[in-house]
């Protein structure tokens, strides 16, 4: 997207990447754009948009991720500093918002407990059928021309415990910055 997030009268380029990076580029000169800010999310960005959403006068960047989360980055200051000995006083609006969020959280916790009890009861009945839920997998297998390697990127809407890679030819696995996996090799029976 292009949006004037910095408030300097010139639109910046907002970029959401497959690796979860949000980048803001500024066109200060006629040459290449300059990276002004970046922010890393834990999953790929499906869509990005700049605008005023939450509070008048404060612009924001909204990013939708692969699993459906909506993340916002705002220009509104989030910290307030008080002098020595001063207590932080919350406005009535903020106190109402906090109270509303606490009530909503309590209702959601009650609903989770009720659904968990229903599941426990149905799973112990004689007619219960167990099934693995279906989920979509976002996978990419791309060639990196610089070092003649391939990148395998797997993204799922649930936790990934294990990934099994099987190959008929020997493989060298390269470690990358975003990798949090523990790799173990095992030989395979050629039969």
C-alpha positions as CSV (number, residue, x, y, z in Angstrom):
1,X,0.0,0.0,0.0
2,X,1.1,3.6,-0.3
3,X,0.1,5.9,2.6
4,X,1.6,9.0,4.4
5,X,2.2,7.2,7.7
6,X,5.1,9.6,8.7
7,X,2.9,12.7,8.2
8,X,5.4,14.5,6.0
9,X,3.1,15.1,3.1
10,X,4.7,12.3,0.9
11,X,3.2,8.9,0.7
12,X,5.4,6.0,2.0
13,X,5.5,2.5,0.6
14,X,4.1,-0.1,3.0
15,X,5.3,-3.6,2.3
16,X,4.1,-6.8,4.0
17,X,6.3,-9.8,3.2
18,X,5.9,-13.6,3.2
19,X,8.5,-13.9,6.0
20,X,6.4,-11.7,8.3
21,X,8.3,-8.4,7.9
22,X,6.4,-5.1,7.7
23,X,8.5,-2.4,6.1
24,X,8.0,1.3,5.6
25,X,10.0,2.8,2.7
26,X,10.3,6.6,2.2
27,X,11.1,8.3,-1.1
28,X,13.5,11.0,0.1
29,X,15.3,11.4,-3.2
30,X,14.8,10.4,-6.8
31,X,17.0,7.4,-6.3
32,X,16.0,4.2,-4.5
33,X,13.5,4.1,-1.7
34,X,14.9,4.3,1.9
35,X,13.9,1.8,4.6
36,X,12.6,4.0,7.5
37,X,11.0,1.4,9.8
38,X,10.4,-2.3,10.0
39,X,8.6,-4.7,12.3
40,X,8.6,-8.5,12.4
41,X,5.6,-10.7,12.9
42,X,5.7,-14.5,13.4
43,X,3.7,-15.4,10.2
44,X,3.4,-14.3,6.6
45,X,1.5,-11.1,5.8
46,X,-1.5,-11.6,3.5
47,X,-2.5,-8.0,3.2
48,X,-1.4,-4.5,4.4
49,X,-3.2,-1.2,4.5
50,X,-2.6,2.3,5.9
51,X,-5.2,4.6,7.3
52,X,-6.9,6.1,10.4
53,X,-8.8,3.3,12.1
54,X,-8.6,3.4,15.9
55,X,-8.4,7.0,17.0
56,X,-8.8,10.3,15.1
57,X,-5.6,12.0,14.4
58,X,-3.4,8.9,14.7
59,X,-2.6,7.0,11.5
60,X,-2.1,3.2,11.6
61,X,-0.9,0.3,9.5
62,X,-3.2,-2.8,9.5
63,X,-1.8,-6.1,8.4
64,X,-3.7,-9.3,8.0
65,X,-1.7,-12.5,8.5
66,X,-2.0,-15.9,6.9
67,X,-3.9,-17.4,9.9
68,X,-6.4,-14.5,9.9
69,X,-4.9,-12.3,12.7
70,X,-5.3,-8.6,12.2
71,X,-2.3,-6.6,13.6
72,X,-2.2,-2.9,13.9
73,X,0.8,-0.5,14.2
74,X,-0.2,3.0,15.3
75,X,1.4,6.4,15.5
76,X,-0.4,7.1,18.8
77,X,2.0,7.3,21.8
78,X,1.5,4.3,24.1
79,X,3.6,5.5,27.1
80,X,2.9,8.5,29.3
81,X,5.6,9.8,31.6
82,X,4.7,11.3,34.9
83,X,6.8,13.5,37.2
84,X,8.3,12.2,40.4
85,X,5.7,11.2,42.9
86,X,2.8,11.5,40.5
87,X,0.3,8.7,40.1
88,X,-0.9,7.7,36.6
89,X,-4.6,8.6,36.4
90,X,-6.7,6.7,33.8
91,X,-9.5,8.5,32.1
92,X,-13.0,7.3,32.6
93,X,-13.1,6.1,28.9
94,X,-9.9,4.0,29.5
95,X,-11.3,2.6,32.8
96,X,-14.6,1.6,31.0
97,X,-12.6,0.0,28.2
98,X,-10.5,-2.0,30.6
99,X,-13.6,-3.1,32.5
100,X,-15.3,-4.1,29.3
101,X,-12.3,-6.2,28.2
102,X,-12.1,-7.9,31.6
103,X,-15.8,-8.9,31.3
104,X,-15.4,-10.1,27.8
105,X,-12.3,-12.2,28.9
106,X,-14.3,-13.8,31.8
107,X,-17.2,-14.6,29.4
108,X,-14.8,-16.3,27.0
109,X,-13.1,-18.3,29.8
110,X,-16.6,-19.6,30.9
111,X,-17.5,-20.5,27.3
112,X,-14.2,-22.4,26.9
113,X,-14.8,-24.4,30.0
114,X,-18.4,-25.2,28.9
115,X,-17.2,-26.3,25.4
116,X,-14.4,-28.4,27.0
117,X,-16.9,-30.1,29.3
118,X,-19.2,-30.8,26.3
119,X,-16.2,-32.3,24.4
120,X,-15.2,-34.5,27.4
121,X,-18.8,-35.8,27.7
122,X,-19.2,-36.5,24.0
123,X,-15.8,-38.2,23.7
124,X,-16.6,-40.7,26.4
125,X,-19.9,-41.7,24.9
126,X,-20.2,-45.0,23.0
127,X,-21.1,-43.3,19.8
128,X,-18.2,-40.9,19.7
129,X,-16.1,-40.8,16.5
130,X,-12.6,-39.3,16.6
131,X,-11.4,-37.4,13.6
132,X,-8.4,-35.3,12.8
133,X,-9.5,-31.7,11.9
134,X,-8.6,-30.5,8.4
135,X,-6.5,-27.4,8.0
136,X,-4.9,-25.7,5.1
137,X,-1.1,-25.6,4.7
138,X,0.7,-22.7,3.1
139,X,3.8,-24.1,1.6
140,X,6.5,-22.6,-0.7
141,X,9.5,-24.4,-2.2
142,X,11.6,-21.8,-4.0
143,X,15.1,-21.7,-5.6
144,X,17.5,-19.1,-4.2
145,X,19.7,-18.2,-7.2
146,X,22.4,-16.6,-5.1
147,X,23.6,-19.7,-3.3
148,X,21.9,-22.4,-5.4
149,X,19.7,-23.6,-2.5
150,X,16.0,-24.2,-2.0
151,X,13.9,-22.7,0.7
152,X,11.1,-24.8,2.1
153,X,8.6,-22.6,4.0
154,X,5.7,-24.3,5.8
155,X,2.9,-22.4,7.5
156,X,-0.1,-23.9,9.2
157,X,-2.9,-22.4,11.4
158,X,-1.8,-24.7,14.3
159,X,1.4,-25.6,16.0
160,X,3.9,-27.7,13.9
161,X,5.4,-30.5,16.1
162,X,7.2,-32.5,13.4
163,X,8.1,-32.2,9.8
164,X,9.4,-35.2,8.0
165,X,11.5,-34.6,4.8
166,X,12.3,-37.7,2.8
167,X,14.6,-37.7,-0.2
168,X,16.1,-40.2,-2.6
169,X,19.2,-38.1,-2.8
170,X,21.5,-36.8,-0.1
171,X,20.6,-33.4,1.3
172,X,22.5,-30.7,3.2
173,X,20.2,-28.7,5.4
174,X,21.3,-25.1,6.0
175,X,20.3,-23.1,9.1
176,X,18.6,-19.8,8.7
177,X,17.9,-17.0,11.1
178,X,14.1,-17.6,11.3
179,X,14.5,-21.4,11.9
180,X,13.5,-22.6,15.3
181,X,13.6,-26.3,14.4
182,X,15.8,-29.0,15.9
183,X,17.1,-31.0,13.1
184,X,17.8,-34.8,13.4
185,X,19.1,-37.0,10.6
186,X,18.4,-40.7,10.2
187,X,19.4,-43.0,7.5
188,X,16.7,-44.6,5.4
189,X,16.4,-48.2,4.3
190,X,16.8,-48.2,0.5
191,X,14.2,-50.9,0.2
